[in-house]
Amino acid sequence: MNVLVISEHNNNEIKDSTMHAIAAACELGDSVDLLVAGFNCSVAATNGAKIEGIAKVLLADSEPYENQLAENIAPLIQQIATKYSHILMAATTTGKNIIPRAAALADAQPISDVISIVNKDTFKRPIYAGNVIATIQSHDKIKFMTVRATAFESVLQESSSAAIEVIEESFDSVKSEFIKNDMAPSERPELTSARVIISGGRGMLNEQNFKLLENLADKFGGAVGASRAAVDSGFAPNDMQVGQTGKIVAPDLYIAIGISGAIQHLAGMKESKIIVAINKDPEAPIFKAADYGLVADLFDVIPELDEKLIV
Amino acid sequence: MKALVSVKRVVDYNVKVSPKDDNSGVNLNNLKMSLNPFCEIAVEEAVRLKEKGVIEEILVVSIGPQEAQEQIRAALAIGADRGILVKVESDIELQPLAVAKCLKKVFDREQPDLILMGKQSIDGDNNQTGQMFAALANLPQGTFASELAVNSNHVTVTREVDGGFQTLRLTLPAVITSDLRLNEPRYASLPSIMQAKKKQIHETTPEELDVDIAPRVSVVSVDFPPERPEGVKVSSVDELLEKLKNEAKVI
């Protein structure tokens, strides 16, 4: 089995989510190759070649790949797909944008959000917002998949070095033009890789109160998350949203503060190792998902936690 | 300018589903069915563009069982002009590749300038159909859209991506898939619901469109996720910190 992983990178480092996708690929195949497509990204290829389990890096360094637009990357994947049994990408917004497009070009039915590999053609994935888990078998010759980073351990950077093969061919759809990225600046770890997440809900009441969570998160060296209700109420930006329609997270410690625990939210965080719920409503559904529940007014709890917490 | 919006009939978002007794699939008997929320947002966006005078005609298409007519009617009540139902037997499991192929045939016939759809359906949670249709029709794609600006030849789309927003400029015709925050759909008024009953729905089938809808993926089983062991209530911040330190060992 030859498996191809499509990497995400910032031209230098391979992103953490890709490291988890490589771990999933290693479960599937004897030989795992890594595609590094971008512009001026040879450093990323060199770093990719050092990753545990990688047999070969394919480097496609060309201007149309600069922003990883699906319109340009998908035909590149299609071109090299026939050498592989499986083509994987992490289930990030980039992965979800690219993999279905590449699969359609190869006349294959992709499999989204894989959380477990049963065997080479059978996989588990959540459906209905994670309320049930489907075990499905693919009959396609080439299996295109996105995998949930939180469901697989990460691979390591090694000192060894895989071969780098350059792909000269370049695809440019010209119908799609990149204008800009507006990325929220944050000194905190990314939600999807943070060890601790402090999340706030509608109970935080306003944007100013929501900032109280930042102090707490910094004490843990953690990230700040939000429920959809908090985002919709304007307390927190969109990219902080944890849930089925936001980010799927699985930190060691998830502290939900003033979050009622809608199914939508639980679907995004219930794989966390330890869940703490703090809410003044003892009937809030979040307590059913929590390992430790504290029924209390969050405006009393936050300062007390802040004061007593020595990490 | 003409818009094509695709919509899906799904289990209502308030319903909690469970596996069938033999775990062969999801039990869908006698459940409330609705228009997929992301599709509803796509319909609303098309109607707003029509109200602004950017779009003249909105065509809504659904690939599904006879009953999917109800969801087409719901879209017509929001403000779409006419419908197409690509009818399949209700026991056939439609997969995104098959849906994308049917949409491609409808696209070829109707030649819309803008194709709007939801980013995912809340049953299969695949998030694939828009991207796959865009590939088959060789069109640019603006997925997970939270803002649109359409002019005569282009659509500028703001996408919700990990870590923030991305803006793309796509040459029309283009495919847009809606994220949650693109708009808040209106409630259809009684007069518009009555009016929608008079609007035309054309029926066709995958066979007529010459599309093979045979599933590529089969369901082995459907199960509840493993349950978490029941948690405990703590009575104070001190007790919570003590448990996190000594029992859970996470701090």
Interface residues (C-beta under 8 A of the other chain):
Chain A: N67 L69 A70 E71 A74 T92 T93 T94 K96 N97 I98 I99 P100 R101 A102 A103 A104 L105 D107 A108 Q109 P110 I111 S112 D113 T122 P126 I127 Y128 A129 G130 N131 V132 I133 A134 T135 I136 Q137 S138 H139 D140 S173 V174 K175 S176 E177 F178 I179 K180 N181 D182 M183 A184 E190 T192 V196 F220 R228 N238 D239 Q244 T245 K247 D252 L253 I263 K270 K273 I274 I275 V276 F287 A289 A290 D291 Y292 G293 L294 V295 A296 V301 E304 L305 K308 L309 V311
Chain B: V11 K16 V17 S18 P19 V26 Q95 P96 L97 A100 I122 D123 G124 D125 N126 N127 Q128 T129 Q131 M132 F133 A134 A135 L136 L139 P140 Q141 T143 F144 S146 T156 R159 E160 V161 D162 G163 G164 F165 Q166 T167 L168 R169 L170 T171 A174 D179 L180 R181 P215 R216 V217 S218 V219 V220 S221 V222 D223 F224 P225 R228 P229 G231 V232 K233 V234 S235 S236 V237 D238 L240 L241 K243 L244 A248 V250 I251
